[in-house]
Amino acid sequence: MVFDFCILPIEKLIIKFLMFHKFKVSNDLLGIFYMLLCQFSFATNDAFVKAIYENYDEIFVLNQIIFIRGIFTLLFILLFLYIKKELNFKLIFTSNELRVRGILESLAALFFFIGIALLPFANVYILLSMAPILLTAFSAIFLREKVRWRRWSAVLLGFVGVVVVINPGKLETSYYFIFPIIAAFMLSIRDMYTKNFKKDYPSLQIAFMTCFVVTALFGFLSIYKFYDFSLNDIFILFIAAFFLALGYIFSIATIKIALVSVTSTFRYSVILWGILYGYFLFDEVPSTNTYIGALIIVISGLIIISRQKKIGVIK
């Protein structure tokens, strides 16, 4: 199994380390660790994408970057599917549900990567963190889920955090902030749509079809202009694809080994990686408004998670 193949060696090392230091190992602790690794992997992948973009400084180069990275990622996921014996092309490519989800993910990716290119690295993750907050609002409006005043207050608090990050009085990044916010909207719609899947698909099959549709979209867009990438660029994209695939694997491992209510809080660790990569790789220093707004958005998300635990929405 891919879980055994990719995760268990790491798990054994962690367990040995914790036992050596007389810590009690639990599934919850491992789940949290996997979530941290998941967010680190996704952020590292995005940092490589931004690094190559800055070498060319043309927005259209993103199309070719995501297309080539997508091809490598598909190969990694195919390998994992083969190892796990879940390689079912007929099921994957004939599912309308997976296709629609892939289209929603593609639109989110389009706006997300424009944000990655044009905005400070950390700001994109901070604004993207509105996705689960928006999902709460959309679930109440469109799925008729009961959302009481505490969670509605948290949703409004999240929007306050966005305003603080944007800082309308200065608008230092022009109107580029709109791109990660649109991406957050698309991700919340994707998750709302996924909630209503009639069939329970293996996580890796969902990841493969999503990656396939995203890669196809950016491959089509890359026809507009071709860039002559160096071997170094191709190698960096290969590494980026590895980290993206690794992010998928750790995401699945997190769900398998621990409750969502335990690990979901640690999704926000991606903001920390955004700040660190932004500072050390791209010479970006977040403003005071960015820190305050990020704190408000995270608090908003934590309130929603806490309420969802209490009422049994997440386990």
Buried (B, 14 or more C-beta within 10 A) or exposed (E): EBBEEBBEEBBEEBBEEBEEEEEEBEEBBBBBBBBBBBBBBBBBBBBBBBBBBEBBEEEEBBBBBBBBBBBBBBEBBBBBBEBBEBBBEEBBEEBEBBBBBBBBBBBBBBBBBBBBBBBBBBBBBBBBBBBBBBBBBBBBEEEEBEBEEEBBBBBEBBBEBBEBBBBEEEEBBEEBBBBBBBBBBBBBBBBBBBEEEEEEBBBBBBBBBBBBBBBBBBBEBBEEEEBEBEEEBEEBBBBBBBBBBBBBBBBBBBBEBBBBBBBBBBBBBBBBBBBBBBBEBBEBEBBEBBBBBBBBBBBBBBBBBBBBBEEEBBE
